[in-house]
Amino acid sequence: MTMRKHTFPLIAFAIVIILSACNSNEPLQPKDSFTLWNQCDALTALQTYITDVTNPDSPNFIDPADRIATFDMDGTFVGELYPTYFEYNLLEYRVLDDTAYRDKAPDDVRQTAQQIRDFVRNGTKLPDHFDMKHANAAAKAYSGMTLAAFDSYVKAYAAKPANGFTEMTYGQSFYKPMLQVFDYLHANGFSCYVVSGSDRFICRALVEPLGIAPNRVIGMDVRLQSTSQGTEAGVNYTMGKEEDIVRTDELLIKNLKTNKVLQIAQEIGKVPVLSFGNSGGDCAMHNYCLSNTEHKTAAFMLIADDDERDHANRDKALQLADQWRKAGYIVISMHDDFKTIYGEGVEKTDFTF
């Protein structure tokens, strides 16, 4: 195969353009990166940070291999609807409404699901440490399901209309401005990880439409086993070609607070330089990020202070904003900073039961 003589100058020209872009001190970003944001302190802080750490001439330059960003999921870029976590809603549905399972649910699992329903519909306070009670109940409720069957189950529920909103399913309930943050970071060489308190496989199913790879998702875990493994330890059992992987009822870890840090250390192996969250369960992850002495860091806390476009407690959110600022986190206000939350055509409505 031969190349025409005029091809070489074109290739040389292209190489020059690429090298010029790589050596530019400006951050790479899609055109109109933040069309869904108002100009605000949080956005300025993020853009200033990215400009600095991606500039090869800056003393704060971070090699792409170390550009690690961690994101909580629920309430950070996925709506807390109905009006609580997706995984709480899913358990309530499975135990109290799913005719294929509800008569099989153990009493403690049924009690947990009813407490979620009472909280949602009547405002009844959830018991202390309910996150762990839910985690153990959820492990039991989905035990025996293959990973493929569970993935399909999650996606089927996610396709249901989101209660309290028009023109949106649960699976579409992304904070659209936060998705632009993912795009912006990807364009600037960052590796983004979802680090959630929710079940790892629920998170994987929900973020799949965003193109986030399964190995970039960390969450609550239950023990898995092969279909014919029985009580044999995995180290003593050889899985056959015809077998599948199923969930068990044994909870391994609830990925909250310091557990998030431990999982990041084990699974990523590097300290993040950016961290995004929305609650006290994310503070340990933020502090781990800010403890990174090798690189410049930043941590962002989103507050649900928009009670016009979302189901939110504005007064509580504003109190949290003061708390987060004192802790050294940069606050993102849904009310002030977002032009839209869920996208055009989605409107808040009353809940229906």
N, C-alpha and C positions, 0 to 999 in steps of 0.2 A: 504494500500500500504506500503510495507517495502522497505528499502534501504539497499543495500549491505554494509558491514562494510568498505570496502576500498573506498567507496564514500566520507566519511567524511574527510579523509586527503586531497582528491583532492579539495573539497570545501574550506577547510581551506587554502590550498595552493593558490587557486584562489583569496580568500579574501586578503591574504597577498600581492599578486601581485597588486590588485586593489588599496589597501591602499598605497602601495609604490608609485604607479603612482600618486595618489592624493596628496601625501606629497612631491613629487619631486619638487625641485626648478627650474626645466627646464619647459619651456612652452610646452604644448601639441601641436603637429602639425602633419599634414599628412606627409608621406614620400615625400621628394622632393617638399616641399611646394611652392617654388618660382622658378620653372624650366623655367618660361617665363620672368624672370627678370635678368638683369645684376646686379652684386654686385654694390651697390651705396649708397650714404649717406642717401637717403630717406628710403631704405629698412633696412639699419642698424639701423636707428632711430626707425623704427617701431618694429623691432625684439627686440631691447634693451628695448623699452618701455614695450612690452608684457612680456618679461622675468622678468622685475622688478615688474609689477603690478599683475602678477599671482603667484608670489613667496610669500607663506605664512609667510616667515621669513623677508620679506622686510617691512620697514616702509611705503612703497607706495602700499602695497597690497590692491587690490580692490575686495570686495566681488562680486561674480558672478551676484548678483541681481542688482548691480550698474554698471556693465560693459556695458554701452550703447554707441553704435557707430552710427553716422548718416552719410548718404551718399546722396549728390546730385546725380541726374541721368544723364541728358544730359551733355555730355562733361566730366563727371567724370568716368562713367563706360559704358555709351552708346554713340556711335558715333554721332556727330553733322554732319549729312550727307545731301547732295544735295543742298547746303552745310549748312544747318541750322537745327533747332530743328525738331524732328520727328513730333510734334504736329503742327508745321507750315506747314510742307510738307503735312500732312493729311488734313488740312483745305484747302490748295490750291487744292488738288486733289478733295475733296468733292464738292467744289464750282465751279471749272472750268472744271472738267473732268468727274465727276460722272453723267451720263445721268439720273439717277433716282432722282437727287436732283438739278442739276445746274440751271434749269429753275425756281426753286422755291426760290432761294436764294434772300434775301432782298438786296437792292442796297448797303447798308453800309457793308454788309458781303461780297458781290462781290468785292467791292473796296478794302477791307482788303486782300482778297485772291489774287487779282491782284498785290497789293503792294509786297506781298511775292514773286510772280512769277517774277516781275520786279527786285527785289533784287537778286534772285537766278540766273536769266538768263542774266541780263544786268548790275548787280552791282549797281543798283539804291539804294541810301541810304534809309533806313526805317525811317519813321517819329519818332520824339521824343515820348517817352512813348508808343511805339508800342506794348509793352508787354500787356498793359491794353486794347489797341484797339483790339488786337488779342483775348484776353480772352473773351471780350464781344461778339465778332463776333462768336467765337467758341461756346459760350453758345447758341446762336441763331441757329447755323448751325446744331446742334445735338439735339435740343429741340424736345421732343416727343418720342425719342428713348427709349426703355426699356434698362435697364442695360445689359441684356443678348445680345440684338441686338447691342448695342454699342460695347460691348466686342468682338463680332464676327466681326464687321466692322473694328475695330482696328487691329485685328489679320489677317484679309484678306489683309489689306494694308501692314502690316508688312511682309507678305509672298512674296511681290513683290521684284524683284531684286533691290539691292541698286545701284542707279545711281552713276557712278564714281568709281565703283569697280567691280572686277570679283569674281565669286564664293561666293557671299554673298547676303542675303536678308536683308531688313531693320531690321527684327526681330532677325537676327543673329549678328547684329553689336555691339557686346559687346567688350570692351577692355579686352582681355583674361587675361592679367596680373592682372587687378583689380579684376577679379573673384577669383583669387587665394588669394587675400586679404580677401574677404568674407569667403572663406573656412578656412583660417588661424584663423580669429577671431572667427568663430563658434566653431572651435576645441578648442579654449581657453576660452570658456564660455561667449562670448560676444553676446549681442542681437543687431542685425543690423537693422536699419530703413532706408528706402528710403524717403528723404525729398526733394521734387522736386517742381519747379515752374510749371511743366507740369500738365495737368489734372490728378487727382488722378486715374481715371479709365483707362486712357491710360497707366499710369505707372504700374498699377496692371496687365494689359494685357501683357505688355512687359517683366516684371520681373517674371511672372509666371513660365517660363521654368527654372529659377534659384532656384526655391523652396522657394522664399521669400513669406511669408504669406501675404494675403491682408491686415490684420490688422497691418502690419509693413510698410505700404505705406501711406505717407502723401503728398498731392498735392493740386493743384488748385481745387476748388469745385464750383459746381453750385447747386442750390436748387433742391431737388428731391421731388416728390409727387407720390401718388398712382394714378392709371389710371382713377378712377372715383371721385377723390377728388374735382376737379374743383377749385373754388376759396375759398373753405372752409379751414380754418386754421387747421393744423394737430391736434391741441389740442382739436378741436371741431368735428373732423371727425374720425370715426372708419372704418378702412380699412377692406374690405371683403376678404374672402378666395380666391375668384376668381380673385382678382385684382393683378396688377403687379406694379413695381416701374419704373417710367419714369423720364427722365431728363427734366428740364424746361430751359427757356432762361434767368433765373436770376442768375447772377454771385454772389457768396457769398464771395470768397476770391481768390486773386492771390497770390500764396504762394512764395513770393520773399522777400529777405532782412529780415527786422525785422518780417515780417509776418511768416517767417520760425520759428523764435524763439518762437513767440506766439503760433503757432500750436504745436511745440514740448512740450511747457509747458502744454498745454491743453490735448494733446493726449498721451504723454509719461509720463509726471508727474515727470520726473527726468532730471537733467542737464547731457548732454552727457559728456563722458570723451575722446572720439575720434570723430573727424569730418573730412570728406573728401569732397572737392569741386573743382571747377575749375574757378570760376568767381566772380566778385564783388557782385553778388546776393547771394553768400555764405558767405560773410565776417561776417555778423551779426551772422549766425549760428556758425561760427568758434569762434567768440569773446564770444558768450554765453558759448561754451564749455570751452574756456580758462579761463573764469571767475569762473569756478568751483573751489572753495577754499577747498573743502572737499577731493578731489582726484587729483592725478597727471593726467595731460591732454596733448593732442597733437592734432594739426590741420594740415592737409595736403592739399596742392593745386596742382592739376595736370595742367601742361601747355601743350598746343597743339603746340609743337615746331618741329614736324616731318613733313616736307613738301615733303619728299620722299615717305613715306608709307601712308600718309594721306593728305587730303586737309586742309592745315594749313598755317597760317601767322607766320612764324618763328620769324621775327623781332619783331612783336607785342608781341608774347609769351615770348620772352626773356626780354622785358621791363617789362612785368607783373611779371616775376619771381623775378626781383629785388624788385618790389613793395611788393610782397607777403612775401619775406624774411624779409624786413624791418618791416612788420606787425607782425612778429613772427610766420609765418606759414612755414612748411617744404615743399619744392618744389619737386614734382615728374615730371621728364622730360620724355615725351614719346620718344623723340629722343635718349636720353642717357641711360635711365633706362629700357626700354622695349626691349626684344629680338624680340618680335613680337607684333603687335597691335591687329589685328583681327583674327590671326591664320594662319596656313599653307595653302597655295593655294590662299589666297586673295591678289589681287594686285590692286593698284591704277590705274585708267584709266581716260581719259578725260570724262567730263560730256557730255551726249547726250540729245538733246531737240527736 
